[in-house]
Amino acid sequence: MSTIDEGLYSRQLYVLGHEAMQKMSKSNVLIIGVHALGVEIAKNIILAGVKSVTLLDKNHITLNDLSSQFFLHHEDIGKNRDIVSAPRLAELNNYVPVHVFEGELNQDNIANYSLVVLTHSNHSTRLKISNWARAKNVKFIAGESLGLFGFTFNDFGENFLVSDTNGEPEVSGIVSVISKDTDAVVACLEEQRHGLEDGDFVTFSEVQGMVELNGIQPRKVTTTGPFTFKIGDTSAFGDYKSGGIFKQVKVPKAVSFKTYEQSFANPECLISDYGKFDRPLQLHLAFQALESFVSQKGQLPRPRNETDAVDFYNIVKQLATKLESPPDLDEKLIKEFAYQARGDLPPMNAVLGGMIAQEVLKGVSGKFMPINQYLYFDSLESLPKNVNITEAQCQPTGSRYDPQIAVYGAEFHTKITNARQFLVGAGAIGCEMLKNWAMMGLGTGPEGQIIITDMDTIEKSNLNRQFLFRPKDVSKLKSECAAAAVQHMNPSTTGKIKSFAEKVGLETENVFNSAFWNNLTGVTNALDNVQARRYVDGRCVFFQKPLLESGTLGTKGNTQVIIPFLTESYSSSQDPPEKSIPICTLKNFPNAIEHTIQWARDLFEGLYVQPAENVNLYLSQSNYIDSMMKQGGNNMDVFDGIYKFLVTDKPTTFEDCIVWARLKFEELFSNTIKQLLYNFPKDTITSAGVPFWSGTKRAPDALVFDHDNSLHMDFIIATANLHAFNFGLTGTRDVEVVKNVVKNVLVPDFVPKQGVKIAVVEAEAAQQGQTADETELDKMIQALPAPSTLPGLRLVPADFEKDDDSNFHIDFVTAASNLRASNYSIAITTRHQTKFIAGKIIPAIATTTALVTGLVCLELYKVIDERKVLEDYKNGFLNLALPFFAFSDPIAAPKYKYHESEWTLWDKFILKGNMTLQQYLDYFKTNHELEVTMLSCGQSMVYSFFMPPKKRSERMGLLITEVMEVISKKAMEGHVDYLTLEMCVNDRDGEDVEVPSVVLYLK
């Protein structure tokens, strides 16, 4: 893969970058052990795009393999794991060949691989393979998953270079002053935090006076506050005068690993859960003891067998005595390990498989900090508390679920199969969730069901993470394809999965109605937007259903458990709003590429979307002008745009579009800049006596068009083709054709305008353009051609689509942004980065998705167990780049009180049967000693104490549904069986108090 397919890998590229992916594309990976954990790792790294994957596992497939190995079927039993798995894994990514290892593995042929992953093995095998790998400078990873326990181990050699230790974007900022000192202090502009940490490195540009700093070798930073940092000695440099930009530089960091043998004897462990500090060393001994137990007994400990558990604990005790500092052994923990030694759980394989796959990518690319060196993980708290698990309950049943039954018992497994779970979203998280659910047997029982909904269709970029889909599925519905894929994985799900293609929202409450929600045992969100999440959260609160919420952002992930009457809801807290760019900065004073990209994105809407939409409304609505005038504000730009698109800027040929594009170039990148400099010459001094063009204001220069400049021509070609698209004309990408037309365009000379006001601060920008000159506006309206003179004309708005490389959208934004950046001497950026910012793309990678869904499913076990204790549940936070893992108790639902009654967001007043408004008010006065002062339903005010007396009197005798019909002026829809009412009330003392919502059931 010499050239990276940006269409396929676009979301992942924003996580890893081109350099890391190029290294991955040259790396051959050997996976030994293609049991459940091995195939999970293989899936993730194949999706990520290494050069090749080779499988080695000559064991024959058994029924137990079907418990978690999602590419195996009943008809495969008795065949080799690697031979069967290879072609099915190969379907995931056409760029990654999947081979089966032939012959005997030895120290010589292991050198053919960049990295070796060993799973489903024992200590002796790990020691042998790791020694071979170290001898040949091949990176080595080992991992295991048994029941609710697992580990991973890394050995990347003695001098492994990490190019990026945290995955965060490099920060930069504008300098206000630099001291001349042996330990110089750099101060940033006011209110601009530098975002640096101790040990970071920075370099400088555009510094005046202390010019020696410009382009200097990266200097190590010591932070002294949010706005200042030290950079070492500048005493021999010139005196600082003004200006300057600092930019963080990521310097590679060398990490040394001990061999497996050295680390095994004295393990270093990364903590995966800060509430379990005492467990890693105990689990290290437990995994070690397994080999001794099997050697003595000839088999693994039997599920819930006390004799085996005692014998196993004694082996662990013996091993502990050989350590210099033996841990205090938790007998219950060690026995649980023995009880579960034959267990194999899909969520655990997902967690460890995502984690280990990310370590593989680190090992072959040097991107992000590896685990150093062991990480032990357990989710013992996921065992049920409300079901008694006995040895008899854990005996094999002859089904594919036996490895899960070995841990959870048959009774709890039945509860899993009878769950009725609603999955909202079938994207990356949704695909992984469905895979886990199918392997768990969720919803396959007589009372069980899985319901999926997703209105989206499959796109090429989805194939990099949404592993249930194949190229043949592109343009098909996600929900239907996902359901079909998991039914193939586990035929027991056939007939138990119902898929919808509807959005979950107000407009589909006739589909997802009360009966639908009441029938569910739980809901899982797999959504990528906050608005939809908040709506589903609201439904879950209303119908008192548990909700499992999760999300990813590159290598970062989080999980949240929402449990009725225990926790707060998803909507109880929210992220701070995105920081917006001031209008003045966008229009006249950009100082970063993000500013010019946003300007270009807004320009796209102003040139190719809004005018075309306004023209269509003008031509199709006879009262369009009147309705616009009634709205008030400044409509000059609207009608000016319509006039231009119907008169002066209306093309008849593509050549006209090229001419228009050339004139746009002059207007945007030359004339506008000349006008700005006419108003504010470069030597302007403010009333405060400082240069106007200083600090965040960068003095611009007008561009001179050059048809031999590729950036200039990129703008002309994209602009002309988009203008042609609006008018239904056929364009061209032929540079020479466009160039020949451009050469002959007559461009008027620039003449500065007098009296033009340019906003310098936000207050001025907000005031500008609020009203229009009525005389000029009337002239403009009179000049518009009558719609009757343009029969049948309709324009085509260019609705922004970032993932279609043929539509010129990103081409235009990139060219326009980089030209404006050139105006202001801002470093231009790539089309790839422009697409990321303009398209507001969320970075994503399969490894994080797999891990997060595994954590969600570990919480799902608890939800199915119907736990009633807040501390039993865990919210998770992780960053695989660091790596960092943390778990916390969910936040309890806040409690409120009126009179003697305590309530939370999960409570509500329930009223059955329609009633008049007077009856409603009397009910709360009589039964709850509450005086209703205001009553609303949605956006409608049903009643208020300040309502005109006549209106209030007229409504008192009406049924509440009749009041709603009066307000909305339409009949109540037939599917509505309840109303949710919000009210303001006074208590018995006349004090305003908060109370729960009211649900008025109509039937």
GIJOMO-V636431 format. One record per backbone hydrogen bond with DSSP energy under -1.0 kcal/mol. CO is the residue of the C=O (numbers start at 0). NH is the residue of the N-H. E is the energy in kcal/mol with one decimal. If there is no record, write none. Layout:
CO,NH,E
CO,NH,E
This chain:
3,5,-1.2
4,8,-2.8
8,12,-2.9
9,13,-1.0
10,843,-1.4
11,14,-1.8
11,15,-2.6
12,16,-1.7
16,20,-1.8
17,21,-2.3
18,22,-1.8
19,23,-2.3
20,24,-2.2
22,25,-1.3
23,26,-2.0
23,50,-1.4
26,50,-1.5
26,51,-1.4
27,113,-2.7
27,114,-1.3
28,53,-2.8
29,116,-3.1
30,55,-2.1
31,118,-2.8
34,38,-2.3
35,39,-1.8
36,40,-2.2
37,41,-2.5
38,42,-2.7
39,43,-1.9
40,44,-2.3
41,45,-2.3
42,46,-2.2
43,47,-1.6
44,48,-1.4
44,49,-1.1
51,28,-2.5
52,98,-2.8
53,30,-3.1
54,100,-3.2
55,32,-2.3
56,81,-1.9
58,80,-2.2
60,77,-2.4
62,65,-1.3
63,66,-1.8
64,68,-2.1
67,69,-1.4
68,71,-1.7
72,75,-1.9
73,76,-1.5
75,78,-2.4
78,60,-3.0
79,83,-1.9
80,84,-2.4
81,85,-2.2
84,88,-2.4
85,89,-2.3
88,91,-1.8
92,95,-1.7
96,52,-2.2
98,54,-2.9
105,109,-1.4
107,110,-1.2
108,111,-1.4
109,112,-1.5
113,138,-1.9
114,29,-2.3
115,140,-2.4
116,31,-3.4
117,142,-2.2
121,125,-2.5
122,126,-2.6
123,127,-2.0
124,128,-2.7
125,129,-2.3
126,130,-1.8
127,131,-2.0
128,132,-2.5
129,133,-2.7
130,134,-2.1
131,135,-1.4
132,137,-3.2
133,136,-1.2
138,115,-2.7
139,154,-2.4
140,117,-2.7
141,152,-2.6
143,150,-1.8
145,148,-2.4
147,378,-2.0
148,145,-3.0
149,376,-2.8
150,143,-2.0
151,374,-2.1
152,141,-2.1
154,139,-2.6
156,256,-2.4
159,254,-3.0
161,252,-2.6
163,367,-1.6
170,247,-3.2
172,245,-2.3
173,188,-1.6
176,186,-2.7
180,233,-3.4
183,230,-1.9
184,178,-2.3
185,228,-2.0
186,175,-3.2
186,176,-1.4
188,191,-1.8
196,199,-2.2
199,220,-3.2
200,248,-2.8
201,218,-3.1
202,246,-2.4
203,214,-3.1
204,244,-2.8
207,209,-1.3
207,240,-2.7
207,241,-1.1
208,210,-1.8
209,212,-1.7
210,213,-1.5
212,215,-2.0
218,201,-2.3
220,198,-2.6
221,229,-3.4
225,193,-2.2
226,187,-2.7
227,223,-1.8
228,185,-3.6
229,221,-1.8
231,183,-3.3
233,236,-1.9
241,207,-2.5
243,174,-2.9
244,204,-1.7
245,172,-2.0
246,202,-2.2
252,161,-3.1
254,159,-2.8
258,262,-2.8
259,263,-2.8
260,264,-1.4
261,265,-1.4
267,373,-2.6
272,275,-2.4
275,278,-1.7
278,282,-2.8
279,283,-2.1
280,284,-1.9
281,285,-2.1
282,286,-2.7
283,287,-1.5
284,288,-2.4
285,289,-1.2
288,292,-2.7
289,293,-2.8
290,294,-2.2
291,295,-2.0
292,296,-3.3
293,297,-2.5
301,304,-1.9
304,308,-2.1
305,309,-2.5
306,310,-2.4
307,311,-2.6
308,312,-2.4
309,313,-2.2
310,314,-1.7
311,315,-2.1
312,316,-2.4
313,317,-2.1
314,318,-2.3
315,319,-2.2
316,320,-1.4
318,321,-1.1
319,322,-1.6
329,333,-2.4
330,334,-2.5
331,335,-2.2
332,336,-1.9
333,337,-1.8
334,338,-2.9
335,339,-1.7
337,340,-1.2
339,342,-2.4
342,146,-1.7
344,348,-2.0
345,349,-2.1
346,350,-2.4
347,351,-2.7
348,352,-2.5
349,353,-2.2
350,354,-2.1
351,355,-3.0
352,356,-2.0
353,357,-1.7
354,358,-1.5
355,359,-2.1
356,360,-2.1
357,361,-2.1
358,362,-2.5
359,363,-1.9
360,364,-1.4
361,365,-2.9
365,162,-2.6
372,153,-1.5
373,269,-3.2
374,151,-1.8
376,149,-1.9
378,381,-2.6
379,382,-1.8
389,393,-1.1
391,394,-1.1
392,409,-1.9
398,401,-1.6
400,403,-1.2
400,404,-2.5
401,405,-2.4
403,407,-2.9
404,408,-2.3
408,412,-1.9
409,413,-1.9
410,414,-1.3
411,415,-2.0
412,416,-2.2
413,417,-1.4
415,418,-1.3
415,442,-1.7
416,444,-3.2
418,448,-2.0
419,520,-2.8
419,521,-1.4
420,450,-2.5
421,523,-3.1
422,452,-1.6
423,525,-2.8
426,430,-2.9
427,431,-1.9
428,432,-2.6
429,433,-2.6
430,434,-2.1
431,435,-2.2
432,436,-2.8
433,437,-2.7
434,438,-2.1
435,439,-2.2
436,440,-1.2
436,441,-2.2
440,443,-1.8
448,420,-1.9
449,497,-2.7
450,422,-3.6
451,499,-2.6
452,424,-2.2
455,477,-2.3
457,474,-2.8
458,461,-1.4
459,462,-1.5
461,464,-1.8
461,465,-3.1
464,466,-1.6
465,468,-2.0
469,472,-2.5
470,473,-1.4
472,475,-2.7
475,457,-2.6
476,480,-2.0
477,481,-2.8
478,482,-1.9
479,483,-2.2
480,484,-2.2
481,485,-2.1
482,486,-1.7
483,487,-1.4
484,488,-1.5
485,489,-2.5
489,492,-2.5
490,493,-1.7
492,495,-2.5
495,449,-2.8
497,451,-2.7
499,453,-1.5
504,507,-1.7
505,508,-1.3
507,510,-1.2
507,511,-2.8
510,512,-1.4
512,516,-2.3
513,517,-2.9
514,518,-1.2
516,519,-1.3
521,421,-1.9
522,547,-2.3
523,423,-2.5
528,532,-1.7
529,533,-2.7
530,534,-1.8
531,535,-2.5
532,536,-2.6
533,537,-2.2
534,538,-2.1
535,539,-2.4
536,540,-2.3
537,541,-2.5
538,542,-2.9
539,544,-2.5
545,522,-2.2
546,561,-2.7
547,524,-2.5
548,559,-3.2
550,557,-2.2
552,555,-2.0
554,879,-2.6
555,552,-2.6
556,877,-2.3
557,550,-1.9
559,548,-2.9
561,546,-2.7
562,565,-2.0
562,566,-2.0
565,892,-2.0
568,571,-1.2
581,585,-2.1
582,586,-2.9
583,587,-2.6
583,588,-1.7
591,594,-1.0
591,595,-1.3
592,596,-2.3
593,597,-2.0
594,598,-2.1
595,599,-2.3
596,600,-2.5
597,601,-2.5
598,602,-2.3
599,603,-2.2
600,604,-1.5
601,605,-2.2
602,606,-1.8
603,607,-2.6
604,608,-1.3
604,609,-2.7
607,797,-2.4
608,612,-2.4
609,613,-2.8
610,614,-2.6
611,615,-2.0
612,616,-2.1
613,617,-2.6
614,618,-2.4
615,619,-1.4
616,620,-2.3
620,623,-1.6
622,626,-2.6
623,627,-2.2
624,628,-2.3
625,629,-2.1
626,630,-1.2
634,638,-2.3
635,639,-2.6
636,640,-2.1
637,641,-2.0
638,642,-2.6
639,643,-2.5
640,644,-2.3
641,645,-1.6
642,646,-1.9
643,648,-3.6
652,656,-1.0
653,657,-1.9
654,658,-2.3
655,659,-2.4
656,660,-2.3
657,661,-2.4
658,662,-2.2
659,663,-2.0
660,664,-2.2
661,665,-1.7
662,666,-2.3
663,667,-2.9
664,668,-2.6
665,669,-1.1
665,670,-3.2
666,671,-1.8
668,702,-2.7
669,673,-2.6
670,674,-2.4
671,675,-2.0
672,676,-2.5
673,677,-1.7
674,678,-2.3
675,679,-2.6
680,683,-2.2
683,691,-2.9
685,688,-2.0
689,685,-3.1
691,693,-1.7
693,696,-2.0
705,708,-2.1
708,712,-2.2
709,713,-2.4
710,714,-1.7
711,715,-1.9
712,716,-2.8
713,717,-2.3
714,718,-2.8
715,719,-2.7
716,720,-2.2
717,721,-2.2
718,722,-2.1
719,723,-2.2
720,724,-2.1
721,725,-2.0
722,726,-1.1
723,728,-3.0
724,727,-1.5
725,795,-2.5
733,737,-2.0
734,738,-3.0
735,739,-2.2
736,740,-1.1
737,741,-2.5
738,742,-2.3
740,743,-1.2
741,744,-1.8
760,764,-1.9
761,765,-2.5
762,766,-1.5
763,767,-2.0
766,769,-1.4
772,776,-2.7
773,777,-2.5
774,778,-2.1
775,779,-2.2
776,780,-2.4
777,781,-2.6
778,782,-1.6
785,788,-2.1
786,789,-1.8
789,792,-1.6
796,798,-1.3
803,806,-1.3
807,811,-2.5
808,812,-2.2
809,813,-2.7
810,814,-2.4
811,815,-3.1
812,816,-2.5
813,817,-2.6
814,818,-2.2
815,819,-2.2
816,820,-2.5
817,821,-2.0
818,822,-1.9
819,823,-1.5
820,825,-3.0
821,824,-1.1
822,700,-2.2
829,833,-2.3
830,834,-2.6
831,835,-1.6
832,836,-2.0
833,837,-3.2
834,838,-2.1
835,840,-1.8
842,553,-2.4
844,848,-1.6
845,849,-2.6
846,850,-2.1
847,851,-2.8
848,852,-2.3
849,853,-1.8
850,854,-2.1
851,855,-2.2
852,856,-2.3
853,857,-1.7
854,858,-1.5
855,859,-1.8
856,860,-1.6
858,862,-2.1
859,863,-2.8
860,864,-1.3
861,866,-1.3
862,865,-1.5
868,871,-1.6
869,872,-1.6
874,887,-2.2
875,558,-2.3
876,885,-2.3
877,556,-2.2
878,881,-1.0
878,883,-1.9
880,368,-2.1
883,878,-2.4
885,876,-2.5
887,874,-3.1
890,567,-2.6
895,902,-2.6
897,900,-2.6
900,897,-2.2
902,895,-3.3
903,906,-1.9
908,998,-3.1
910,1000,-3.1
914,959,-2.5
915,919,-2.1
916,920,-2.3
917,921,-2.5
918,922,-2.5
919,923,-1.7
920,924,-1.7
921,925,-2.9
922,926,-3.0
923,927,-1.2
923,929,-2.3
930,985,-2.1
932,944,-2.1
933,983,-2.1
934,941,-2.0
934,942,-2.1
935,981,-2.5
936,939,-2.1
939,936,-2.6
942,934,-2.9
943,946,-1.5
947,951,-2.5
948,952,-2.7
949,953,-2.4
950,954,-1.6
951,955,-1.2
954,957,-1.4
955,917,-2.2
957,916,-2.1
958,962,-2.3
959,963,-2.2
960,964,-1.9
961,965,-2.1
962,966,-2.3
963,967,-2.7
964,968,-1.6
972,975,-1.6
976,1001,-2.3
978,999,-2.8
980,997,-2.8
981,935,-2.8
983,932,-3.1
983,933,-1.6
984,992,-1.7
985,930,-2.6
986,989,-2.3
990,986,-2.9
996,908,-2.8
997,980,-3.3
998,910,-3.0
999,978,-1.8
1000,912,-2.9
